[in-house]
């Protein structure tokens, strides 16, 4: 595809948040030429029988088709003839892509249950192991005697290690070394995850966990190539950047060119087994100061000369593979990009992000809803899930309550401040952003509550917000929150327009990551802590 074709694609097909579903590809492993085209034309959605009018869909729903693919999967696991193994793996992958949603689900459950480990064998080996007796006095046993006494231990331990490997490991290992197999495994896991969203099937969750660990090993940083993506890259690669940009959708060809031009960088991780498609990519803006709004990065005045930049701002990081969810490739990508930029541009002294806060408004609305129930004294009503509230807490200060209750009633309605706040943010019209009076009343309380959300609201000892947790576990600190930083509909609905700067301090990355991982300690600047810490009277 040339640049002209890409331009046509952008004009004809680009819509905000349109992203191809990788689990929809109907192609065999070795046919890579038209993957992107095919991905957009197929669906893993559940279909009713009357929807399956096409021949392929009808075939994919049939019992005979399921049995055929099941047989090819079994052969891919059990056959030892290497000369026919490639054909068998291709037959399995081709057959898998012809299956309907229900038959894919059925096959994956069969794989999880029927090709698991042999627990009877494991139990017998454990019984044998527990029956062995350790030498009571090792000091009186010579080296050769000790080897003989422990030989039974070594033998059973070796057999246990083998028995604890599920049979489906053979399929995963064979696909990994097969051309296109790693991509297929990613698609397979994407399908598994989509099923687990709807059904908590223990055997399938165990299968997913095992496959995830395999993928983590195969996608180690040593196996990945850091590639700077430029306007000179093939249009097929640039199309994927457009398609998978998840944070700030690329609106047109000019927007794409700007993000790859002067004062901007885009880096991606490539894997030899998935050529021409970054697994994850990050967009960087070279700036004089750390930006406070996304408008500064995307749309404002032309970028400054790169020689005058002192800050590298990471403003978007996107994964292209749903099947790699939960595998932290971004951690290694950020660290390698920081080192690369610092080496090429020593005058860059600050590495920061301008990040969304995707869970803030959901948390706040849940909090407000639960407090409204509790304030009315109706304990029979369930408290909103995710609010973390089982007792009444007026989350507003007296002056904030007063400011909200004094707002014009044509926009801000409610019996109390929390109800006013809930009604304002539950509406999708966002009229409040056009009223200076309402903005003035909202700013102090929203900034305070946002700081509380980022620094104090946790789940299992880690930051509740997913983006915050990502950057904190990578060694960043929370530097600053920015008012009205993203005025897009997505930005307003997720965080009331607030964005946050995380800073990666080169001297402290490992220390901060360790303290967060070990103890859940969130490093933050005094600028943001002032919102949540009591102010002493002077």
TORFITOR-872264 format. One line per field, with one value per residue (C-alpha): x, y, z; residue number from 1. Coordinates in pm, 1 decimal. Layout:
residues N
c1: c(X | ...)
c2: c(Y | ...)
c3: c(Z | ...)
nr: c(NUM | ...)
//
This chain:
residues 538
c1: c(0.0 | 143.0 | 96.7 | -189.7 | -371.5 | -314.6 | -464.6 | -771.9 | -793.9 | -784.1 | -1055.5 | -1283.6 | -1242.9 | -1098.0 | -1341.2 | -1253.1 | -1173.8 | -1207.1 | -961.1 | -939.9 | -1001.5 | -699.9 | -900.8 | -1100.6 | -837.9 | -950.1 | -613.2 | -364.9 | -38.8 | 171.1 | -57.7 | 33.8 | -29.8 | -386.8 | -418.7 | -528.1 | -795.9 | -930.1 | -925.6 | -1183.6 | -1420.5 | -1468.6 | -1623.9 | -1588.2 | -1917.8 | -2181.6 | -2421.1 | -2768.4 | -2840.2 | -3031.9 | -2727.4 | -2509.1 | -2610.4 | -2269.6 | -2123.3 | -1817.2 | -2019.5 | -2255.5 | -1957.8 | -1794.4 | -2106.4 | -2127.8 | -2033.9 | -1833.4 | -1621.9 | -1554.7 | -1453.7 | -1220.0 | -1041.6 | -1034.4 | -865.0 | -606.2 | -534.2 | -485.4 | -248.1 | -52.4 | 0.8 | 58.0 | 245.6 | 621.3 | 691.9 | 862.2 | 833.1 | 452.0 | 425.4 | 422.7 | 128.7 | -56.8 | -5.5 | -123.6 | -433.2 | -511.6 | -473.4 | -675.5 | -947.3 | -955.5 | -1027.5 | -1327.0 | -1498.1 | -1788.1 | -1767.0 | -1938.6 | -1713.5 | -1400.0 | -1516.8 | -1590.0 | -1248.9 | -1058.0 | -1239.3 | -1156.2 | -791.9 | -794.0 | -961.6 | -859.6 | -498.0 | -419.4 | -170.4 | -226.5 | -322.1 | -339.7 | 23.3 | 111.9 | -63.6 | 113.7 | 453.2 | 383.3 | 282.4 | 610.6 | 804.6 | 646.5 | 729.0 | 1102.6 | 1304.6 | 1577.2 | 1908.7 | 1899.0 | 2265.8 | 2422.9 | 2754.2 | 2806.9 | 2729.0 | 3007.7 | 2970.1 | 2917.3 | 2673.5 | 2479.2 | 2443.9 | 2300.5 | 2059.4 | 1930.5 | 1904.4 | 1540.0 | 1465.6 | 1628.9 | 1444.9 | 1098.1 | 1163.4 | 1257.6 | 943.2 | 731.1 | 864.5 | 769.8 | 426.9 | 342.8 | 375.1 | 30.5 | -3.6 | -106.7 | 244.4 | 350.3 | 107.8 | 226.7 | 594.5 | 539.9 | 338.8 | 601.8 | 868.0 | 632.8 | 623.4 | 346.9 | 281.7 | 354.7 | 95.9 | -153.7 | -89.8 | -160.3 | -489.1 | -568.9 | -516.0 | -728.9 | -1013.3 | -951.8 | -965.5 | -1288.6 | -1449.2 | -1321.3 | -1482.4 | -1820.0 | -1748.1 | -1512.2 | -1403.1 | -1125.9 | -961.0 | -961.4 | -817.9 | -537.6 | -475.1 | -459.0 | -216.4 | 14.0 | 6.4 | 68.8 | 382.3 | 503.1 | 446.8 | 631.3 | 932.6 | 918.4 | 870.7 | 1162.1 | 1337.4 | 1628.2 | 1394.1 | 1245.2 | 1379.7 | 1335.7 | 1243.0 | 1196.1 | 887.3 | 916.3 | 726.6 | 963.6 | 844.2 | 617.4 | 261.5 | 142.8 | 322.2 | 193.5 | -158.5 | -120.3 | -11.0 | -330.8 | -546.8 | -410.6 | -358.0 | -567.3 | -513.6 | -547.0 | -696.0 | -515.3 | -767.2 | -609.9 | -292.2 | -164.3 | -204.0 | -4.1 | 269.5 | 291.2 | 335.3 | 624.2 | 783.7 | 1021.4 | 1009.4 | 828.5 | 935.2 | 753.5 | 914.5 | 782.2 | 881.7 | 901.9 | 938.5 | 1089.0 | 793.6 | 544.0 | 724.0 | 607.3 | 376.4 | 481.9 | 359.4 | 347.7 | 445.1 | 502.0 | 472.8 | 710.7 | 705.6 | 1028.1 | 936.7 | 1086.6 | 875.2 | 654.9 | 318.4 | 8.5 | -254.4 | -282.3 | -375.9 | -18.6 | 112.6 | -132.4 | -258.3 | -83.9 | 202.3 | 475.0 | 726.3 | 1035.9 | 1375.0 | 1486.2 | 1813.1 | 1612.1 | 1409.1 | 1479.1 | 1187.8 | 1081.5 | 709.8 | 550.7 | 192.4 | 60.6 | 143.7 | -65.6 | -63.9 | -156.8 | -216.3 | -518.1 | -376.3 | -74.4 | -287.5 | -118.2 | 230.4 | 417.6 | 606.9 | 561.4 | 795.6 | 1091.1 | 990.0 | 986.8 | 1322.0 | 1487.6 | 1340.8 | 1462.0 | 1815.7 | 1807.2 | 1679.9 | 1926.1 | 2214.6 | 2114.9 | 2010.0 | 2209.3 | 2039.1 | 1711.5 | 1699.1 | 1336.7 | 1142.9 | 774.1 | 430.1 | 105.3 | -132.9 | -507.6 | -676.0 | -926.9 | -1082.0 | -1127.1 | -1479.3 | -1604.0 | -1467.5 | -1608.0 | -1957.2 | -1963.4 | -1849.1 | -2113.8 | -2389.2 | -2300.2 | -2276.9 | -2619.0 | -2766.8 | -2594.6 | -2689.2 | -3054.2 | -3019.2 | -3148.1 | -2899.2 | -3111.2 | -2988.3 | -2663.8 | -2360.7 | -2216.8 | -1953.9 | -1602.8 | -1678.1 | -1498.8 | -1758.5 | -1943.0 | -1986.7 | -2105.0 | -1842.2 | -1913.2 | -1631.5 | -1686.4 | -1543.0 | -1784.1 | -1664.9 | -1695.0 | -2049.4 | -2140.2 | -1990.9 | -2184.6 | -2516.5 | -2479.6 | -2445.6 | -2720.6 | -3004.5 | -3065.6 | -2743.8 | -2650.2 | -2940.5 | -2956.6 | -3052.2 | -2688.7 | -2341.8 | -2274.9 | -2603.3 | -2522.9 | -2184.7 | -2334.8 | -2594.7 | -2332.0 | -2100.6 | -2366.4 | -2482.7 | -2308.6 | -2384.1 | -2085.9 | -2254.7 | -2049.6 | -1728.5 | -1881.5 | -1965.2 | -1677.8 | -1877.7 | -1920.1 | -1559.1 | -1442.0 | -1643.8 | -1540.1 | -1166.3 | -1050.3 | -1266.4 | -1200.5 | -825.5 | -829.5 | -1041.9 | -830.2 | -512.9 | -682.9 | -783.6 | -429.7 | -241.8 | -475.6 | -734.7 | -589.2 | -674.8 | -471.2 | -221.5 | -159.7 | -300.3 | -663.5 | -614.9 | -475.4 | -255.3 | -120.2 | -38.5 | 139.9 | 370.1 | 429.2 | 534.5 | 774.9 | 945.0 | 772.7 | 652.8 | 330.3 | 445.4 | 143.8 | -224.7 | -347.2 | -686.2 | -883.1 | -595.2 | -807.0 | -1132.7 | -1222.9 | -1538.9 | -1323.7 | -1114.0 | -1419.2 | -1599.4 | -1296.1 | -1148.4 | -1342.0 | -1069.5 | -789.8 | -459.1 | -151.2 | 223.6 | 433.6 | 808.9 | 1079.2 | 1387.0 | 1684.3 | 1854.3 | 1546.3 | 1358.5 | 1469.4 | 1431.1 | 1078.8 | 971.9 | 1099.4 | 930.5 | 601.6 | 619.3 | 723.6 | 525.0 | 280.9 | 457.2 | 353.8 | 617.8 | 467.1 | 579.6 | 494.9 | 290.5 | 35.3 | 61.0 | -59.6 | -403.9 | -439.6 | -220.4 | -355.3 | -230.3 | -64.2 | -164.2 | 114.7)
c2: c(0.0 | 340.5 | 674.6 | 767.7 | 447.8 | 518.3 | 863.7 | 710.9 | 464.4 | 744.0 | 945.6 | 649.9 | 429.5 | 618.4 | 676.4 | 753.9 | 440.9 | 206.5 | -74.3 | -406.5 | -709.8 | -935.3 | -1238.4 | -1211.3 | -1300.4 | -1593.3 | -1660.1 | -1945.6 | -1874.3 | -1842.6 | -1602.3 | -1256.4 | -1043.4 | -938.6 | -974.7 | -620.1 | -630.6 | -962.2 | -858.1 | -591.5 | -818.5 | -1101.4 | -1125.8 | -1336.3 | -1204.1 | -1452.3 | -1512.6 | -1648.8 | -1935.0 | -1705.6 | -1475.9 | -1752.8 | -1729.7 | -1749.5 | -2083.2 | -2031.2 | -1935.6 | -2228.4 | -2459.8 | -2310.9 | -2382.7 | -2748.7 | -3041.2 | -3199.2 | -2885.7 | -2880.5 | -3247.2 | -3185.9 | -2898.8 | -3094.5 | -3383.1 | -3152.8 | -2999.8 | -3346.0 | -3435.7 | -3114.8 | -3223.1 | -3596.0 | -3637.1 | -3678.9 | -3680.6 | -3346.7 | -3370.5 | -3339.4 | -3122.4 | -2791.4 | -2905.1 | -3025.3 | -2691.7 | -2505.3 | -2725.0 | -2655.3 | -2277.7 | -2261.0 | -2474.1 | -2270.3 | -1950.2 | -2109.5 | -2190.1 | -1994.8 | -1828.7 | -2121.0 | -2379.4 | -2182.2 | -2161.6 | -2534.2 | -2619.0 | -2401.9 | -2561.2 | -2906.3 | -2799.4 | -2672.9 | -2978.8 | -3278.2 | -3176.9 | -3065.9 | -3242.6 | -3593.4 | -3526.0 | -3894.5 | -3926.7 | -3609.4 | -3736.4 | -4072.5 | -3906.8 | -3676.9 | -3981.6 | -4152.6 | -3835.2 | -3797.1 | -4160.8 | -4098.7 | -4033.5 | -3771.3 | -3876.8 | -3792.1 | -3701.8 | -3566.6 | -3513.2 | -3888.2 | -3950.3 | -3939.6 | -3766.7 | -4087.8 | -4224.3 | -3896.2 | -3920.0 | -4268.6 | -4168.6 | -3872.5 | -4045.6 | -4134.2 | -3772.1 | -3651.3 | -3911.4 | -3829.7 | -3453.6 | -3493.1 | -3695.9 | -3440.9 | -3155.1 | -3346.7 | -3447.3 | -3088.4 | -2980.8 | -2984.4 | -3163.7 | -2844.2 | -2709.1 | -2921.6 | -2732.6 | -2394.1 | -2481.5 | -2616.1 | -2314.5 | -2077.8 | -2222.6 | -2239.4 | -1947.7 | -1713.0 | -1925.1 | -1656.2 | -1429.5 | -1715.5 | -1779.4 | -1412.7 | -1442.7 | -1762.9 | -1590.3 | -1294.4 | -1539.8 | -1700.6 | -1362.4 | -1268.8 | -1590.0 | -1535.6 | -1191.8 | -1365.6 | -1693.9 | -1774.0 | -2121.9 | -2247.8 | -2479.7 | -2206.8 | -1956.1 | -2203.0 | -2241.8 | -1865.8 | -1832.1 | -2096.1 | -1941.8 | -1596.6 | -1721.3 | -1875.6 | -1550.5 | -1352.0 | -1579.2 | -1565.4 | -1186.5 | -1103.4 | -772.2 | -961.9 | -1096.6 | -756.4 | -492.9 | -125.4 | 51.7 | 423.5 | 462.9 | 741.7 | 874.8 | 672.5 | 339.4 | 124.3 | 248.5 | -91.4 | -26.5 | 332.3 | 203.7 | -4.7 | 299.8 | 473.4 | 170.8 | 91.0 | 439.3 | 395.6 | 715.3 | 1003.5 | 881.1 | 998.1 | 1208.1 | 1234.2 | 1199.9 | 1543.1 | 1445.0 | 1127.1 | 1317.5 | 1570.3 | 1294.5 | 1147.6 | 1481.6 | 1736.4 | 1753.3 | 1422.7 | 1060.5 | 729.9 | 404.1 | 51.1 | -297.5 | -542.7 | -919.4 | -1126.6 | -1366.9 | -1082.8 | -873.2 | -527.4 | -485.8 | -325.8 | -513.3 | -184.6 | 171.0 | 496.9 | 854.8 | 1123.5 | 1503.4 | 1701.1 | 2021.0 | 2311.6 | 2238.6 | 1952.8 | 2010.3 | 2062.8 | 2002.8 | 1758.9 | 2049.6 | 2178.8 | 1848.0 | 1771.0 | 2097.4 | 2409.4 | 2610.3 | 2437.4 | 2244.1 | 2421.7 | 2335.5 | 2003.1 | 2157.9 | 2381.0 | 2098.3 | 2002.9 | 1764.0 | 1438.9 | 1391.0 | 1047.5 | 1128.1 | 798.8 | 432.8 | 173.9 | -204.3 | -365.3 | -717.3 | -784.1 | -1131.2 | -979.9 | -814.0 | -829.1 | -866.5 | -550.5 | -474.6 | -103.9 | -119.0 | -223.4 | 3.4 | 318.6 | 241.1 | 171.4 | 485.6 | 696.9 | 562.4 | 604.9 | 962.9 | 1057.0 | 912.4 | 1088.5 | 1416.1 | 1479.0 | 1818.7 | 1642.5 | 1647.8 | 1565.3 | 1254.7 | 1277.9 | 1174.3 | 1351.3 | 1074.4 | 1015.9 | 916.1 | 666.8 | 551.8 | 880.9 | 971.2 | 613.8 | 609.8 | 954.3 | 878.9 | 548.1 | 729.4 | 998.6 | 744.2 | 529.6 | 831.6 | 950.1 | 611.8 | 620.9 | 984.3 | 897.2 | 624.8 | 349.1 | 75.6 | -180.3 | -39.9 | -192.2 | 34.1 | 105.4 | -151.5 | -10.4 | 289.5 | 138.7 | 294.3 | 110.8 | 417.8 | 770.5 | 1026.4 | 1372.9 | 1399.2 | 1773.4 | 2042.3 | 2302.1 | 2576.3 | 2338.0 | 2244.4 | 2610.2 | 2692.7 | 2409.5 | 2501.5 | 2861.3 | 2765.8 | 2849.8 | 2599.2 | 2571.7 | 2367.5 | 2251.9 | 2086.8 | 1877.4 | 1870.4 | 1887.3 | 1936.7 | 1570.0 | 1536.3 | 1850.4 | 1704.3 | 1369.1 | 1531.0 | 1745.7 | 1455.4 | 1196.1 | 1412.8 | 1360.2 | 1712.0 | 1857.0 | 2198.3 | 2276.6 | 2326.1 | 2633.5 | 2810.0 | 3002.6 | 3015.4 | 2638.0 | 2575.7 | 2805.4 | 2608.6 | 2269.5 | 2319.6 | 2308.3 | 2013.1 | 1809.4 | 1863.7 | 1759.1 | 1450.0 | 1356.0 | 1376.0 | 1157.9 | 908.6 | 884.5 | 874.8 | 708.3 | 492.6 | 144.0 | -210.7 | -491.8 | -233.5 | -80.7 | 228.3 | 182.4 | 367.9 | 134.9 | 395.0 | 515.3 | 157.5 | 103.6 | 403.3 | 360.9 | -2.1 | 115.1 | 356.9 | 691.2 | 947.7 | 1149.0 | 1502.8 | 1721.6 | 1712.8 | 1951.3 | 2120.8 | 2108.9 | 1931.4 | 1712.5 | 1864.7 | 1575.7 | 1380.3 | 1087.9 | 1308.3 | 1468.0 | 1137.7 | 962.6 | 1229.2 | 1555.3 | 1680.8 | 1640.4 | 1480.8 | 1389.4 | 1420.6 | 1126.7 | 1188.5 | 928.2 | 1037.8 | 848.3 | 822.0 | 692.3 | 466.7 | 135.9 | 259.2 | 393.1 | 78.6 | -142.7 | 57.4 | 53.5 | -316.6 | -419.7 | -181.5 | 3.3 | 333.5 | 600.4 | 862.6 | 1208.0 | 1568.2 | 1821.0 | 2001.4 | 1720.6 | 1610.5 | 1952.0 | 1859.1 | 1566.8 | 1654.0 | 1874.2 | 2229.6 | 2357.8 | 2704.2 | 2959.5)
c3: c(0.0 | -97.8 | 79.3 | -152.2 | -63.6 | 302.9 | 258.0 | 96.9 | 383.2 | 636.6 | 462.9 | 397.9 | 700.6 | 995.3 | 1279.1 | 1641.8 | 1839.5 | 1537.9 | 1603.9 | 1421.8 | 1637.8 | 1608.8 | 1704.1 | 1385.2 | 1128.1 | 910.4 | 750.0 | 776.4 | 954.9 | 642.7 | 455.8 | 579.3 | 273.3 | 347.5 | 722.7 | 794.8 | 526.7 | 652.5 | 1016.9 | 952.2 | 764.4 | 1012.6 | 1354.8 | 1663.7 | 1792.0 | 1896.6 | 1610.2 | 1617.4 | 1374.8 | 1142.9 | 1119.0 | 981.0 | 618.2 | 457.3 | 365.6 | 581.5 | 886.0 | 837.7 | 805.4 | 1114.8 | 1317.5 | 1219.1 | 1438.1 | 1155.3 | 1117.2 | 1491.7 | 1484.9 | 1190.6 | 1368.0 | 1693.6 | 1513.3 | 1355.4 | 1698.2 | 1846.0 | 1563.1 | 1617.2 | 1977.6 | 1938.4 | 1607.4 | 1621.1 | 1245.9 | 1192.0 | 813.3 | 830.6 | 1140.6 | 950.7 | 739.7 | 1048.7 | 1227.0 | 918.4 | 896.7 | 1260.3 | 1225.8 | 903.7 | 1056.4 | 1375.5 | 1184.7 | 1011.0 | 1341.1 | 1482.5 | 1822.2 | 1992.9 | 1830.8 | 1912.8 | 2273.2 | 2275.5 | 2126.9 | 2373.6 | 2666.5 | 2526.6 | 2499.1 | 2858.9 | 3009.6 | 2797.8 | 2738.2 | 3090.8 | 3318.5 | 3457.7 | 3818.9 | 3912.3 | 3814.3 | 4006.8 | 4320.3 | 4297.1 | 4261.2 | 4556.3 | 4761.4 | 4668.5 | 4750.9 | 5093.2 | 5164.2 | 5134.5 | 5448.6 | 5470.6 | 5627.4 | 5999.1 | 6034.6 | 5716.8 | 5895.2 | 5919.9 | 5551.9 | 5293.8 | 4957.5 | 4759.6 | 5018.2 | 5012.7 | 4634.3 | 4668.9 | 4946.5 | 4748.8 | 4412.0 | 4476.5 | 4558.2 | 4237.2 | 4028.9 | 4168.4 | 4149.1 | 3783.2 | 3717.2 | 3904.8 | 3694.1 | 3383.4 | 3517.2 | 3609.9 | 3247.9 | 3081.7 | 2750.7 | 2573.2 | 2634.7 | 2336.3 | 2111.9 | 2237.0 | 2191.2 | 1842.0 | 1733.0 | 1873.0 | 1643.6 | 1344.3 | 1094.3 | 1206.4 | 1512.7 | 1770.7 | 1615.2 | 1612.1 | 1983.2 | 2052.2 | 1863.4 | 2049.9 | 2383.6 | 2276.6 | 2218.0 | 2557.3 | 2730.0 | 2553.1 | 2679.9 | 3035.0 | 3042.7 | 3020.3 | 3201.3 | 3486.7 | 3375.3 | 3604.1 | 3350.2 | 3083.2 | 3329.6 | 3405.6 | 3031.6 | 2993.7 | 3283.9 | 3136.5 | 2788.9 | 2935.4 | 3113.0 | 2787.7 | 2599.3 | 2865.8 | 2814.1 | 2434.5 | 2432.2 | 2658.5 | 2579.3 | 2424.7 | 2156.5 | 2070.7 | 1833.8 | 1920.9 | 1597.6 | 1542.1 | 1325.5 | 1068.4 | 769.8 | 549.4 | 689.3 | 471.6 | 451.5 | 574.5 | 905.2 | 927.9 | 874.6 | 1188.6 | 1388.7 | 1277.0 | 1348.4 | 1693.5 | 1841.0 | 2155.1 | 2356.7 | 2111.2 | 1779.9 | 1466.3 | 1276.4 | 929.7 | 728.0 | 834.3 | 1198.6 | 1139.8 | 956.9 | 1239.7 | 1498.3 | 1298.7 | 1205.3 | 1358.1 | 1736.1 | 1759.5 | 1788.9 | 1766.3 | 1879.1 | 1862.5 | 1965.4 | 1673.7 | 1694.1 | 1410.3 | 1421.7 | 1359.6 | 1095.7 | 1000.1 | 1298.8 | 1627.6 | 1934.5 | 2123.4 | 2034.6 | 2218.1 | 2093.8 | 2221.0 | 2197.6 | 2239.0 | 2424.1 | 2611.2 | 2919.2 | 3034.0 | 2866.7 | 3080.8 | 2810.8 | 2525.8 | 2299.2 | 2336.5 | 2205.4 | 1927.0 | 1784.1 | 1908.2 | 1753.0 | 1548.7 | 1757.9 | 1880.5 | 1725.7 | 1867.7 | 1988.6 | 2225.3 | 2377.2 | 2737.0 | 2794.3 | 2631.9 | 2685.3 | 2644.8 | 2552.3 | 2412.4 | 2447.8 | 2264.6 | 2237.2 | 1906.5 | 2034.8 | 2261.4 | 2321.1 | 2499.5 | 2768.2 | 3107.8 | 2959.3 | 3052.3 | 2733.7 | 2802.4 | 3101.5 | 2888.8 | 2601.1 | 2815.3 | 2974.0 | 2639.4 | 2483.1 | 2776.4 | 2733.3 | 2354.5 | 2363.6 | 2636.7 | 2436.1 | 2114.1 | 2277.6 | 2597.9 | 2640.1 | 2725.6 | 3105.9 | 3186.7 | 3090.5 | 3169.3 | 3052.9 | 2989.7 | 3081.9 | 3099.7 | 3426.1 | 3286.0 | 3612.8 | 3794.6 | 3688.1 | 3729.4 | 4084.3 | 4164.2 | 4033.6 | 4224.5 | 4536.4 | 4500.1 | 4429.9 | 4732.2 | 4962.2 | 4845.7 | 4942.4 | 5280.9 | 5349.3 | 5299.2 | 5559.3 | 5331.5 | 5415.1 | 5230.9 | 4901.7 | 4773.0 | 4780.9 | 4435.2 | 4343.5 | 4327.0 | 4548.5 | 4845.2 | 5077.2 | 5353.5 | 5577.3 | 5521.4 | 5427.0 | 5299.1 | 5047.9 | 5012.4 | 5237.8 | 5378.7 | 5143.0 | 4845.4 | 4949.3 | 4976.1 | 4635.3 | 4466.9 | 4626.6 | 4508.5 | 4140.0 | 3885.9 | 3923.8 | 3549.5 | 3516.2 | 3867.7 | 4048.7 | 4365.8 | 4732.9 | 4844.4 | 4702.4 | 4629.6 | 4442.6 | 4242.0 | 4157.4 | 4058.1 | 3831.1 | 3660.0 | 3579.0 | 3504.4 | 3214.2 | 2880.5 | 2757.6 | 2951.1 | 2973.2 | 3280.2 | 3080.2 | 2916.1 | 3245.1 | 3410.1 | 3733.3 | 3748.9 | 3647.2 | 3926.3 | 4180.8 | 4045.7 | 4003.9 | 4369.7 | 4467.5 | 4151.6 | 4173.6 | 4538.8 | 4473.2 | 4171.7 | 4383.3 | 4644.4 | 4376.4 | 4236.8 | 4567.7 | 4815.7 | 4640.9 | 4602.9 | 4507.7 | 4663.4 | 4785.0 | 4441.4 | 4268.6 | 4166.1 | 3837.7 | 3570.4 | 3400.0 | 3734.6 | 3833.4 | 3499.9 | 3537.7 | 3911.8 | 3873.7 | 3603.4 | 3844.9 | 3780.0 | 4031.2 | 4023.4 | 3946.1 | 3864.3 | 3776.8 | 3508.5 | 3495.2 | 3167.2 | 2995.7 | 2763.8 | 2641.9 | 2413.3 | 2491.7 | 2602.1 | 2830.0 | 2989.8 | 3043.5 | 3192.0 | 3415.3 | 3386.8 | 3152.1 | 3407.9 | 3301.3 | 3500.8 | 3450.2 | 3564.4 | 3575.3 | 3520.5 | 3715.8 | 3573.8 | 3912.6 | 4094.2 | 3851.1 | 4006.3 | 4365.2 | 4305.4 | 4119.7 | 4402.1 | 4680.1 | 4491.3 | 4407.1 | 4758.4 | 4976.1 | 4749.9 | 4818.4 | 4567.0 | 4504.8 | 4447.3 | 4432.8 | 4703.7 | 4437.1 | 4424.4 | 4787.7 | 4902.9 | 4773.7 | 5014.4 | 5312.7 | 5594.7 | 5564.9 | 5880.5 | 6002.7 | 5981.5)
nr: c(1 | 2 | 3 | 4 | 5 | 6 | 7 | 8 | 9 | 10 | 11 | 12 | 13 | 14 | 15 | 16 | 17 | 18 | 19 | 20 | 21 | 22 | 23 | 24 | 25 | 26 | 27 | 28 | 29 | 30 | 31 | 32 | 33 | 34 | 35 | 36 | 37 | 38 | 39 | 40 | 41 | 42 | 43 | 44 | 45 | 46 | 47 | 48 | 49 | 50 | 51 | 52 | 53 | 54 | 55 | 56 | 57 | 58 | 59 | 60 | 61 | 62 | 63 | 64 | 65 | 66 | 67 | 68 | 69 | 70 | 71 | 72 | 73 | 74 | 75 | 76 | 77 | 78 | 79 | 80 | 81 | 82 | 83 | 84 | 85 | 86 | 87 | 88 | 89 | 90 | 91 | 92 | 93 | 94 | 95 | 96 | 97 | 98 | 99 | 100 | 101 | 102 | 103 | 104 | 105 | 106 | 107 | 108 | 109 | 110 | 111 | 112 | 113 | 114 | 115 | 116 | 117 | 118 | 119 | 120 | 121 | 122 | 123 | 124 | 125 | 126 | 127 | 128 | 129 | 130 | 131 | 132 | 133 | 134 | 135 | 136 | 137 | 138 | 139 | 140 | 141 | 142 | 143 | 144 | 145 | 146 | 147 | 148 | 149 | 150 | 151 | 152 | 153 | 154 | 155 | 156 | 157 | 158 | 159 | 160 | 161 | 162 | 163 | 164 | 165 | 166 | 167 | 168 | 169 | 170 | 171 | 172 | 173 | 174 | 175 | 176 | 177 | 178 | 179 | 180 | 181 | 182 | 183 | 184 | 185 | 186 | 187 | 188 | 189 | 190 | 191 | 192 | 193 | 194 | 195 | 196 | 197 | 198 | 199 | 200 | 201 | 202 | 203 | 204 | 205 | 206 | 207 | 208 | 209 | 210 | 211 | 212 | 213 | 214 | 215 | 216 | 217 | 218 | 219 | 220 | 221 | 222 | 223 | 224 | 225 | 226 | 227 | 228 | 229 | 230 | 231 | 232 | 233 | 234 | 235 | 236 | 237 | 238 | 239 | 240 | 241 | 242 | 243 | 244 | 245 | 246 | 247 | 248 | 249 | 250 | 251 | 252 | 253 | 254 | 255 | 256 | 257 | 258 | 259 | 260 | 261 | 262 | 263 | 264 | 265 | 266 | 267 | 268 | 269 | 270 | 271 | 272 | 273 | 274 | 275 | 276 | 277 | 278 | 279 | 280 | 281 | 282 | 283 | 284 | 285 | 286 | 287 | 288 | 289 | 290 | 291 | 292 | 293 | 294 | 295 | 296 | 297 | 298 | 299 | 300 | 301 | 302 | 303 | 304 | 305 | 306 | 307 | 308 | 309 | 310 | 311 | 312 | 313 | 314 | 315 | 316 | 317 | 318 | 319 | 320 | 321 | 322 | 323 | 324 | 325 | 326 | 327 | 328 | 329 | 330 | 331 | 332 | 333 | 334 | 335 | 336 | 337 | 338 | 339 | 340 | 341 | 342 | 343 | 344 | 345 | 346 | 347 | 348 | 349 | 350 | 351 | 352 | 353 | 354 | 355 | 356 | 357 | 358 | 359 | 360 | 361 | 362 | 363 | 364 | 365 | 366 | 367 | 368 | 369 | 370 | 371 | 372 | 373 | 374 | 375 | 376 | 377 | 378 | 379 | 380 | 381 | 382 | 383 | 384 | 385 | 386 | 387 | 388 | 389 | 390 | 391 | 392 | 393 | 394 | 395 | 396 | 397 | 398 | 399 | 400 | 401 | 402 | 403 | 404 | 405 | 406 | 407 | 408 | 409 | 410 | 411 | 412 | 413 | 414 | 415 | 416 | 417 | 418 | 419 | 420 | 421 | 422 | 423 | 424 | 425 | 426 | 427 | 428 | 429 | 430 | 431 | 432 | 433 | 434 | 435 | 436 | 437 | 438 | 439 | 440 | 441 | 442 | 443 | 444 | 445 | 446 | 447 | 448 | 449 | 450 | 451 | 452 | 453 | 454 | 455 | 456 | 457 | 458 | 459 | 460 | 461 | 462 | 463 | 464 | 465 | 466 | 467 | 468 | 469 | 470 | 471 | 472 | 473 | 474 | 475 | 476 | 477 | 478 | 479 | 480 | 481 | 482 | 483 | 484 | 485 | 486 | 487 | 488 | 489 | 490 | 491 | 492 | 493 | 494 | 495 | 496 | 497 | 498 | 499 | 500 | 501 | 502 | 503 | 504 | 505 | 506 | 507 | 508 | 509 | 510 | 511 | 512 | 513 | 514 | 515 | 516 | 517 | 518 | 519 | 520 | 521 | 522 | 523 | 524 | 525 | 526 | 527 | 528 | 529 | 530 | 531 | 532 | 533 | 534 | 535 | 536 | 537 | 538)
//
